[in-house]
Amino acid sequence: MKKYILSFALACMSLLSFAQANYEKVMTEKIAKIETCKTPEDFQALANDFQRIAEKETTKWLPNYYAAFAYIQKGRVLMREGKMQELDAVADQAQKFIDAAESVEKENSEIHLLQKMVYSLKMMVNPQERYMTFGMKAQDELNKAEKFNPNNPRVTLIKAEDIYFTPEQYGGSKIKGMELFKAALEKFNSFKPKTSLEPNWGKEEAAYFIGLEKAK
């Protein structure tokens, strides 16, 4: 009887190991696609892929995180295209996945940073009318993201973007923004995610803006 119990336990362990390996393989492939996405349709398709993974892996926060991230990136592309009227719907979709991720993983700097980015998308629909609501919420989430991990380079990167692109009359500064881009790059150079699947985006963006200054 003990022999059968041991065999069953070993079989279960083998299945769990296989499932974990398959999960990591699929996630690695999908995360790599983030860099190749260019259009809103690309990011929508990727968000759908992460959603399907999240529906199977209900105890893991990362699939929901990346689904939300894909929607946020879709929103940022739409914003560059001037399609502000579509941002609310995209932000609302991202919010669902942020809520799901946070239900599994509490007080996570990366999740709060995405929440900040969602509020920023909603603010950009009408900055003058929405700053006191979504603008303030975005700042609060950025503060939380920094509190939970002061060494998170993506927090510094998003700070840099905010200051760099905000007009000077509203507290922005190209010079201060550039200083933060440089600080972010320094943090990226020493940053190591806990696992190969955890967030590791943003270094290229910091380097890009620093490159713009050097090209002047």
N, C-alpha and C positions, 0 to 999 in steps of 0.2 A: 504493500500500500504506500509506504514511504517513497518507494522508487517511482511510483506513478505520480505522486504529489510533486516530487522533485522535477520529474520530466515536464509536468504541466507548468510549473513555475518557470522553468528554463524556456519553455515555448513562449510563454507570455512575455518574458524579458526580451526574447528575440524579436517578437512582433513589435514591441514598444520601441526597440532600438531601430528597427526598420522604418517604422512610422516617423520617428524623429529625424532620421537621415533623409527620408523623402521630403519631409517638411522643410528642412534646411536647404535641400537642393532646389526645390521649387521657389522658396523665398529668395534665395540667392539669385536665381535667374530673373525673377520679377524686379528685384531691387536694382539689378544692373540695367534694366530697361528704362529706369527713370532718366538716365543721362541721354537716352536716345529720343525721348519724347519731345516733340516740338509744338504740336497743335493741340487745341482743346479736345479734339477727338482722340488723339493719342493718349492723353492723360485720362480721359473718360474710360477708355478700354482698359488701361492699367488699374484704375480704381475698381473696375468691375472684377478684375482678376484677384485683387487683394480682398475684395468683399467675399468672393467664393472661398478663399482660404480661411478668412475669418469665421465664416459660417461653420467650417469644419473644426477649426482650432479655437474653441470658445474659451479656453483657459489661458490663451496667449494674447498679449496686448499689441504686439508688433504688426500683425496683419491689419488690424483696425487703424493703427497709427499710420501705416503706409497708404491705406485707402484714403484717409483724411488728407494726407500729404499730397496725394495725386489730385484730389479735388482742389486743394489750395493752389497747386501749380496750374491747374486748368484755369482757375480764377485769375491768377496773375497774368496768364497769357491773354485772357479776355480783357483785362484791364489795359494791357499795352495796346490792344486793338481798339480801345475806346468803347467797349461794349459794357458800360457800367450797369445797365439795366439788368444784366444777367448775373451779376455778382451775388445778389441776395440768395437766389436759388442754389447756386454752387456752394456758398458758405453754409447754407442750411444742410446740404448733403454732407459736407465735411463734418459739421457739428455732430451728426448722428454717430459717426465713427470715433470722434474724439470722446464722446460720452461712453461709448462701448469700451474704448481703450482704458479710460480712467476708472471704469468699474472693476477692471482687473488689476491695474497698476496705479496706486495712489502716490501723490506727491512726487511726480516724475517731471523733471525739468523739460524734457523733450515734448511731453504732451502739453504742458502749459504754454510752451512756445508756439505750438500749433494753434492752441486756443487764442493766443495773441494774434496770430496771423489771420485767423477767421474773423475776429472782431475788426481787424484792420480792413479786410475786404468789405465788410458790411459798412464801415465808415466811409469808404471811398465811393459808395453809391451817391452820397451827398455829404461831403466833408463839413460844410458849414453847419448843416442841420444836425449832423450825427456825432460831431466830435465830443460833445459833452456826455454822450451815452456810450457809444462804441469806442470812441477814442480813449476815454478814461478807463473803460474795461480792458482795452488792449494794453494800456500801460500797466495796469494792475497785474495782468497775467504775465507780462514781461518781468515785472518785479518778482513774481513767484518763481518763474523759471530760473532767474538768477539766484534766488534764495536757495532753491533746492540743489543747484549745482553752479557755484560761482565760476567754475572753470569751463563751463560749456561754451565752446567757441561760437556756436550758432546764436547764442544770446547776444554776444558782442557783435556778430555779423548783422543781426536784425536791428540792433541799436544803431549801427553804422548806417544802414540803409535809411532808417527813419530820419536821422539828422541830415544825411547827405541830400535827400530829396525834399526835405521840408524847406519852404522859402525862409529866407533870413528874417523877415518880418514876423514870422511865427515861431522863431527860435531855432531854425535850422542853420546849418553851416557846412559848406563844402569842405572847409579845412578841418573842422572837428570830426566830420564824417570820415574823412580820409585817415585821420589819426586812429579812429576806431577800426577801420578796415585793416590797418597795419597791426593793431593789437589783436584783432581776430585771427589774422594769419599766424601770428606768433603762437597763439593758443592752439590753432590747428596743427602746427608743426610738432607740438608735444602731446596732442590729444590721442588717446587710444580708446575706442569703444570697448565695452565689456565683452561683447561677442561680435562675430563677423556680421550678424544680422542687425545689430543696433545702429541707430542713425549715425551717419558719417558724411553727410552732405554739407556743402557750403564753402569748402576750401577754394575751389576753382573760382567761385564768385568773388571772394575776397581778393584773390590774386588778380582777377580781371580788373577790378576798380583801381588797385594799386598800379597795375600796368598802364591804365589810362593816364594817371598822373605822370608816370615816367616818360610817356610818349609825348608829353607837351613840350 
